[in-house]
Amino acid sequence: MIRIYIYIFSLLSFTKLTAQEPLRMGVRAGMNFAQISGVGMQGFNKFGVLAGVGLHWRFKPKWSFDPEITYSMKGARKNPNVEEGDYTTYTIEADYLEIPALFGWHMDKKDRFTMDFGLTFGVLVRERVEQNGAQLTEGRGFNGFELGAAVGFSYHLTKNWAFQFRLQNSIIPIKPYASGQTAILPLWGIIRIGEVHSVISISVQYNFGFQPDPNKPARVKKEKSPQQAKRTKQKGDVIDED
């Protein structure tokens, strides 16, 4: 855990020192819709929250770098199927402290739409498994580290507020198959050697404390000439006829 904070501090310090364009900070909060593929619990039925802070470094007119520190609640949930006579519920809760390192491509001139993509690095901080409302002490035995990929879109309502939609999937399995077998998805032809997280997230971000662009000339307020000031004063004067 200490190594993670050292990495974060170094990343933020390097960003501040090398930034030549506006540097902004922000907070992000939203909802996760999660599933775990490879465990027979497909379907984004597990709801969780996400919250974090991040930086926005605009190093090119069309490109930005957006590192974050996020607490993300993932997992999976199996709901009962009463019509089939299945009354069993099974819930997997897996919370991660994540560091998404994303790049942003600003698609339009008005800076309304941004495409975000990159890698995510996560550390498992909490794991809980429930069956029919009762906690199972053995858990699932997930790996302590997760490497994933993320892609999404942001819509900037104003200079401070943005709405985000993001897809995230594990690159390295969070847990290998018990028998060591390999699964191949027939639709995509993807080879999997274990269970993986898949998450759809919807969030709102607020950016604050932005630094003005040093390359943009400052607006200078024009001072009134003596003649204009004199006319303005004469127009507002009240003449005392006494």
Secondary structure, 3 states (H helix, E strand, C coil): CHHHHHHHHHHHHHHHHHCCCCEEEEEEEEEEEEEEECCCEEEEEEEEEEEEEEEEECCCCCEEEEEEEEEEEEEEEECCEHHHCECCCEEEEEEEEEEEEEEEEECCCCCCEEEEEEEEEEEEEEEEEEECCEEECCCCCCCCEEEEEEEEEEEECCCCEEEEEEEEEECCCCEECCCCCCEECCCCCCEECEEEEEEEEEEEEEEECCCCCCCCCCCCCCCCCHHHHHHHHHHHCCCCCC
